[in-house]
Amino acid sequence: MKTDIQRGLVLRNEKCHEHYTTEFLYNLYSSEGKGIFDCRINVLGHLQQGGVPTTLDRNYGTKLGVKAVLWMSEKLREVYRKGRVFTNSGDSACVIGLRKKVVAFSPVTELKKVTDFE
């Protein structure tokens, strides 16, 4: 860690070992890394669960799903020719989401330009 390495990642399964828990590994790296590097815990499974969805969450999810299917149907009509689908335009792969309080489709090629991969 004292070399050019900028980041490290430790992945573990919650059932890998009864003593080598996430908390133990965090404490170990935090103790050993003082002055050289710092540590954080990020348990992805817990972040992705999201708890109990509200009525608003379900409604919003349904609306986004409908908009996505309608977009795909329209896109397929545009690019279907003689039994083949042509997806060589930049907007053939998009991400749906909110942009300034409006549901919008953002082409992945455009998102790549404004994404900080570091």
N, CA and C atoms as a LAMMPS dump frame, in Angstrom:
ITEM: TIMESTEP
0
ITEM: NUMBER OF ATOMS
354
ITEM: BOX BOUNDS ff ff ff
-5.0000000000000000e+02 5.0000000000000000e+02
-5.0000000000000000e+02 5.0000000000000000e+02
-5.0000000000000000e+02 5.0000000000000000e+02
ITEM: ATOMS id mol type element x y z
1 1 1 N 0.811 -1.204 0
2 1 2 C 0 0 0
3 1 3 C 0.85 1.262 0
4 2 1 N 2.113 1.143 0.313
5 2 2 C 2.971 2.325 0.317
6 2 3 C 3.458 2.67 -1.082
7 3 1 N 3.098 1.886 -2.079
8 3 2 C 3.542 2.131 -3.451
9 3 3 C 2.516 2.97 -4.186
10 4 1 N 2.384 2.748 -5.484
11 4 2 C 1.485 3.544 -6.321
12 4 3 C 0.022 3.103 -6.255
13 5 1 N -0.29 2.083 -5.5
14 5 2 C -1.664 1.604 -5.424
15 5 3 C -2.533 2.687 -4.787
16 6 1 N -3.626 3.023 -5.438
17 6 2 C -4.505 4.073 -4.942
18 6 3 C -5.704 3.512 -4.186
19 7 1 N -6.172 2.334 -4.601
20 7 2 C -7.375 1.767 -3.987
21 7 3 C -7.24 0.27 -3.869
22 8 1 N -7.941 -0.278 -2.907
23 8 2 C -8.009 -1.726 -2.745
24 8 3 C -9.434 -2.114 -2.433
25 9 1 N -9.742 -3.357 -2.664
26 9 2 C -11.095 -3.845 -2.444
27 9 3 C -11.013 -5.24 -1.852
28 10 1 N -11.741 -5.451 -0.776
29 10 2 C -11.817 -6.774 -0.164
30 10 3 C -13.252 -7.251 -0.328
31 11 1 N -13.423 -8.376 -0.987
32 11 2 C -14.743 -8.976 -1.155
33 11 3 C -14.811 -10.233 -0.303
34 12 1 N -15.92 -10.412 0.378
35 12 2 C -16.071 -11.612 1.176
36 12 3 C -17.531 -12.01 1.208
37 13 1 N -17.739 -13.3 1.349
38 13 2 C -19.078 -13.848 1.506
39 13 3 C -19.397 -13.853 2.985
40 14 1 N -20.627 -13.555 3.338
41 14 2 C -20.977 -13.47 4.753
42 14 3 C -20.838 -14.81 5.478
43 15 1 N -20.731 -15.897 4.728
44 15 2 C -20.604 -17.205 5.349
45 15 3 C -19.213 -17.808 5.147
46 16 1 N -18.23 -17.004 4.784
47 16 2 C -16.903 -17.542 4.461
48 16 3 C -16.182 -18.089 5.691
49 17 1 N -16.311 -17.433 6.838
50 17 2 C -15.635 -17.903 8.04
51 17 3 C -16.305 -17.26 9.243
52 18 1 N -16.481 -18.012 10.296
53 18 2 C -17.195 -17.477 11.457
54 18 3 C -16.424 -16.37 12.182
55 19 1 N -15.076 -16.369 12.082
56 19 2 C -14.278 -15.377 12.798
57 19 3 C -13.852 -14.202 11.915
58 20 1 N -13.698 -14.431 10.621
59 20 2 C -13.26 -13.364 9.718
60 20 3 C -14.48 -12.617 9.187
61 21 1 N -15.12 -11.906 10.069
62 21 2 C -16.319 -11.16 9.707
63 21 3 C -15.93 -9.847 9.032
64 22 1 N -16.893 -9.175 8.482
65 22 2 C -16.655 -7.869 7.871
66 22 3 C -16.106 -6.9 8.915
67 23 1 N -16.687 -6.927 10.095
68 23 2 C -16.237 -6.042 11.173
69 23 3 C -14.79 -6.343 11.568
70 24 1 N -14.44 -7.627 11.653
71 24 2 C -13.069 -8.007 12.006
72 24 3 C -12.081 -7.503 10.955
73 25 1 N -12.401 -7.729 9.673
74 25 2 C -11.496 -7.285 8.61
75 25 3 C -11.365 -5.764 8.601
76 26 1 N -12.459 -5.067 8.845
77 26 2 C -12.409 -3.603 8.923
78 26 3 C -11.48 -3.16 10.054
79 27 1 N -11.65 -3.742 11.225
80 27 2 C -10.805 -3.389 12.374
81 27 3 C -9.339 -3.72 12.107
82 28 1 N -9.074 -4.854 11.49
83 28 2 C -7.705 -5.258 11.176
84 28 3 C -7.047 -4.256 10.226
85 29 1 N -7.706 -3.956 9.107
86 29 2 C -7.132 -3.022 8.125
87 29 3 C -7.039 -1.604 8.692
88 30 1 N -8.03 -1.196 9.491
89 30 2 C -7.98 0.141 10.085
90 30 3 C -6.791 0.271 11.024
91 31 1 N -6.55 -0.758 11.799
92 31 2 C -5.44 -0.728 12.743
93 31 3 C -4.092 -0.746 12.031
94 32 1 N -3.951 -1.587 11.041
95 32 2 C -2.68 -1.729 10.326
96 32 3 C -2.419 -0.583 9.355
97 33 1 N -3.448 0.101 8.93
98 33 2 C -3.283 1.109 7.896
99 33 3 C -3.145 2.537 8.381
100 34 1 N -3.045 2.74 9.655
101 34 2 C -2.955 4.113 10.182
102 34 3 C -1.803 4.87 9.528
103 35 1 N -2.123 6.005 8.926
104 35 2 C -1.111 6.826 8.285
105 35 3 C -0.779 6.413 6.861
106 36 1 N -1.215 5.233 6.45
107 36 2 C -0.912 4.747 5.094
108 36 3 C -2.179 4.726 4.239
109 37 1 N -3.253 4.197 4.791
110 37 2 C -4.526 4.135 4.068
111 37 3 C -5.659 4.106 5.078
112 38 1 N -6.871 4.378 4.598
113 38 2 C -8.032 4.295 5.468
114 38 3 C -8.984 3.236 4.932
115 39 1 N -9.971 2.893 5.723
116 39 2 C -10.909 1.817 5.376
117 39 3 C -12.346 2.297 5.533
118 40 1 N -13.209 1.636 4.794
119 40 2 C -14.647 1.844 4.93
120 40 3 C -15.331 0.5 4.752
121 41 1 N -16.485 0.358 5.374
122 41 2 C -17.306 -0.84 5.188
123 41 3 C -18.453 -0.476 4.256
124 42 1 N -18.699 -1.331 3.286
125 42 2 C -19.814 -1.139 2.379
126 42 3 C -20.397 -2.507 2.083
127 43 1 N -21.504 -2.846 2.725
128 43 2 C -22.14 -4.148 2.535
129 43 3 C -23.216 -3.97 1.476
130 44 1 N -22.893 -4.388 0.247
131 44 2 C -23.778 -4.119 -0.89
132 44 3 C -25.152 -4.759 -0.745
133 45 1 N -25.201 -5.956 -0.257
134 45 2 C -26.493 -6.627 -0.122
135 45 3 C -27.46 -5.82 0.714
136 46 1 N -26.966 -5.244 1.795
137 46 2 C -27.831 -4.443 2.662
138 46 3 C -28.258 -3.166 1.971
139 47 1 N -27.375 -2.568 1.17
140 47 2 C -27.73 -1.351 0.456
141 47 3 C -28.788 -1.621 -0.595
142 48 1 N -28.723 -2.777 -1.233
143 48 2 C -29.632 -3.068 -2.334
144 48 3 C -31.008 -3.51 -1.867
145 49 1 N -31.129 -3.957 -0.633
146 49 2 C -32.418 -4.455 -0.175
147 49 3 C -33.445 -3.343 -0.075
148 50 1 N -33.067 -2.21 0.454
149 50 2 C -33.933 -1.049 0.435
150 50 3 C -35.102 -1.04 1.384
151 51 1 N -35.273 -2.049 2.197
152 51 2 C -36.375 -2.038 3.156
153 51 3 C -37.722 -2.265 2.493
154 52 1 N -38.752 -1.754 3.109
155 52 2 C -40.124 -1.947 2.62
156 52 3 C -40.47 -0.819 1.653
157 53 1 N -40.824 -1.153 0.397
158 53 2 C -41.173 -0.101 -0.56
159 53 3 C -42.498 0.566 -0.186
160 54 1 N -42.527 1.859 -0.378
161 54 2 C -43.757 2.601 -0.105
162 54 3 C -44.669 2.521 -1.325
163 55 1 N -45.871 3.02 -1.17
164 55 2 C -46.803 3.09 -2.294
165 55 3 C -46.206 3.948 -3.412
166 56 1 N -45.536 5.03 -3.037
167 56 2 C -44.892 5.899 -4.02
168 56 3 C -43.809 5.135 -4.785
169 57 1 N -42.997 4.32 -4.071
170 57 2 C -41.955 3.532 -4.723
171 57 3 C -42.553 2.574 -5.753
172 58 1 N -43.615 1.871 -5.359
173 58 2 C -44.242 0.912 -6.277
174 58 3 C -44.84 1.617 -7.483
175 59 1 N -45.491 2.735 -7.245
176 59 2 C -46.094 3.517 -8.32
177 59 3 C -45.018 4.02 -9.287
178 60 1 N -43.931 4.556 -8.741
179 60 2 C -42.838 5.076 -9.561
180 60 3 C -42.176 3.949 -10.357
181 61 1 N -41.973 2.801 -9.703
182 61 2 C -41.398 1.653 -10.398
183 61 3 C -42.271 1.193 -11.559
184 62 1 N -43.585 1.19 -11.36
185 62 2 C -44.508 0.807 -12.435
186 62 3 C -44.434 1.803 -13.584
187 63 1 N -44.419 3.093 -13.261
188 63 2 C -44.348 4.119 -14.311
189 63 3 C -43.054 4.011 -15.113
190 64 1 N -41.927 3.814 -14.415
191 64 2 C -40.656 3.666 -15.133
192 64 3 C -40.663 2.41 -15.999
193 65 1 N -41.232 1.328 -15.482
194 65 2 C -41.313 0.089 -16.258
195 65 3 C -42.126 0.263 -17.528
196 66 1 N -43.273 0.925 -17.411
197 66 2 C -44.13 1.18 -18.579
198 66 3 C -43.398 2.046 -19.589
199 67 1 N -42.762 3.115 -19.119
200 67 2 C -42.024 4 -20.031
201 67 3 C -40.887 3.258 -20.722
202 68 1 N -40.203 2.379 -20.003
203 68 2 C -39.103 1.616 -20.592
204 68 3 C -39.607 0.677 -21.682
205 69 1 N -40.716 -0.018 -21.421
206 69 2 C -41.275 -0.936 -22.421
207 69 3 C -41.774 -0.169 -23.638
208 70 1 N -42.427 0.959 -23.433
209 70 2 C -42.888 1.77 -24.561
210 70 3 C -41.703 2.274 -25.387
211 71 1 N -40.64 2.697 -24.694
212 71 2 C -39.436 3.162 -25.399
213 71 3 C -38.829 2.034 -26.224
214 72 1 N -38.724 0.842 -25.622
215 72 2 C -38.148 -0.293 -26.363
216 72 3 C -39.01 -0.666 -27.559
217 73 1 N -40.326 -0.646 -27.395
218 73 2 C -41.224 -0.977 -28.508
219 73 3 C -41.056 0.013 -29.65
220 74 1 N -41.012 1.301 -29.323
221 74 2 C -40.819 2.333 -30.349
222 74 3 C -39.462 2.186 -31.021
223 75 1 N -38.427 1.944 -30.228
224 75 2 C -37.077 1.797 -30.765
225 75 3 C -37.011 0.593 -31.71
226 76 1 N -37.661 -0.511 -31.332
227 76 2 C -37.67 -1.698 -32.203
228 76 3 C -38.385 -1.41 -33.523
229 77 1 N -39.473 -0.643 -33.477
230 77 2 C -40.163 -0.279 -34.725
231 77 3 C -39.252 0.547 -35.63
232 78 1 N -38.447 1.418 -35.013
233 78 2 C -37.551 2.273 -35.792
234 78 3 C -36.41 1.491 -36.454
235 79 1 N -35.905 0.486 -35.792
236 79 2 C -34.676 -0.167 -36.261
237 79 3 C -34.918 -1.53 -36.906
238 80 1 N -36.165 -1.964 -37.022
239 80 2 C -36.47 -3.268 -37.611
240 80 3 C -36.644 -3.115 -39.115
241 81 1 N -35.775 -3.799 -39.869
242 81 2 C -35.859 -3.754 -41.334
243 81 3 C -35.599 -5.134 -41.911
244 82 1 N -36.52 -5.593 -42.728
245 82 2 C -36.375 -6.853 -43.461
246 82 3 C -35.989 -8.016 -42.54
247 83 1 N -36.692 -8.128 -41.413
248 83 2 C -36.468 -9.245 -40.507
249 83 3 C -35.252 -9.122 -39.601
250 84 1 N -34.593 -7.963 -39.623
251 84 2 C -33.399 -7.77 -38.79
252 84 3 C -33.535 -6.507 -37.952
253 85 1 N -32.862 -6.512 -36.816
254 85 2 C -32.848 -5.342 -35.935
255 85 3 C -31.453 -4.73 -35.996
256 86 1 N -31.395 -3.436 -36.312
257 86 2 C -30.12 -2.724 -36.414
258 86 3 C -29.995 -1.778 -35.217
259 87 1 N -28.968 -1.989 -34.418
260 87 2 C -28.766 -1.168 -33.218
261 87 3 C -27.41 -0.477 -33.266
262 88 1 N -27.143 0.174 -34.377
263 88 2 C -25.841 0.816 -34.538
264 88 3 C -25.868 2.316 -34.244
265 89 1 N -26.976 2.825 -33.721
266 89 2 C -27.021 4.239 -33.36
267 89 3 C -26.673 4.394 -31.881
268 90 1 N -26.235 5.571 -31.515
269 90 2 C -25.803 5.829 -30.151
270 90 3 C -26.9 5.726 -29.108
271 91 1 N -28.144 5.929 -29.524
272 91 2 C -29.24 5.888 -28.552
273 91 3 C -29.941 4.532 -28.494
274 92 1 N -29.276 3.488 -28.973
275 92 2 C -29.901 2.167 -28.905
276 92 3 C -29.699 1.504 -27.544
277 93 1 N -28.832 2.066 -26.705
278 93 2 C -28.651 1.592 -25.329
279 93 3 C -28.767 2.79 -24.403
280 94 1 N -29.811 2.806 -23.6
281 94 2 C -30.079 3.961 -22.738
282 94 3 C -30.35 3.538 -21.303
283 95 1 N -30.243 4.513 -20.414
284 95 2 C -30.589 4.344 -19.005
285 95 3 C -31.752 5.277 -18.722
286 96 1 N -32.787 4.754 -18.08
287 96 2 C -33.934 5.593 -17.735
288 96 3 C -33.738 6.115 -16.313
289 97 1 N -34.11 7.373 -16.106
290 97 2 C -33.992 7.955 -14.776
291 97 3 C -34.479 9.388 -14.768
292 98 1 N -34.331 10.034 -13.646
293 98 2 C -34.753 11.424 -13.521
294 98 3 C -33.621 12.364 -13.903
295 99 1 N -33.954 13.349 -14.701
296 99 2 C -33.022 14.418 -15.033
297 99 3 C -33.773 15.726 -14.833
298 100 1 N -33.382 16.471 -13.8
299 100 2 C -34.055 17.73 -13.447
300 100 3 C -35.56 17.533 -13.276
301 101 1 N -35.946 16.558 -12.49
302 101 2 C -37.337 16.249 -12.148
303 101 3 C -38.163 15.717 -13.313
304 102 1 N -37.521 15.343 -14.414
305 102 2 C -38.229 14.81 -15.573
306 102 3 C -37.661 13.428 -15.9
307 103 1 N -38.544 12.471 -16.144
308 103 2 C -38.084 11.137 -16.54
309 103 3 C -37.486 11.241 -17.933
310 104 1 N -36.247 10.769 -18.073
311 104 2 C -35.552 10.9 -19.355
312 104 3 C -34.728 9.654 -19.634
313 105 1 N -34.488 9.42 -20.908
314 105 2 C -33.613 8.34 -21.35
315 105 3 C -32.279 8.957 -21.734
316 106 1 N -31.218 8.466 -21.133
317 106 2 C -29.873 8.968 -21.412
318 106 3 C -29.077 7.889 -22.131
319 107 1 N -28.614 8.177 -23.349
320 107 2 C -27.795 7.189 -24.056
321 107 3 C -26.521 6.879 -23.264
322 108 1 N -26.167 5.616 -23.212
323 108 2 C -24.983 5.191 -22.475
324 108 3 C -23.739 5.886 -23.007
325 109 1 N -23.692 6.132 -24.311
326 109 2 C -22.528 6.805 -24.89
327 109 3 C -22.381 8.217 -24.342
328 110 1 N -23.495 8.891 -24.06
329 110 2 C -23.453 10.231 -23.484
330 110 3 C -23.059 10.177 -22.011
331 111 1 N -23.587 9.182 -21.291
332 111 2 C -23.255 9.054 -19.882
333 111 3 C -21.773 8.777 -19.685
334 112 1 N -21.209 8.041 -20.616
335 112 2 C -19.764 7.723 -20.534
336 112 3 C -18.935 8.999 -20.524
337 113 1 N -19.37 9.989 -21.276
338 113 2 C -18.625 11.251 -21.379
339 113 3 C -18.625 12.039 -20.068
340 114 1 N -19.666 11.885 -19.267
341 114 2 C -19.777 12.684 -18.043
342 114 3 C -19.575 11.845 -16.769
343 115 1 N -19.123 10.611 -16.923
344 115 2 C -18.912 9.739 -15.772
345 115 3 C -17.472 9.826 -15.304
346 116 1 N -17.302 9.963 -13.997
347 116 2 C -15.973 9.974 -13.403
348 116 3 C -15.641 8.536 -13.014
349 117 1 N -14.899 7.83 -13.861
350 117 2 C -14.591 6.437 -13.63
351 117 3 C -13.579 6.241 -12.496
352 118 1 N -12.879 7.267 -12.117
353 118 2 C -11.938 7.16 -11.007
354 118 3 C -12.688 7.06 -9.71
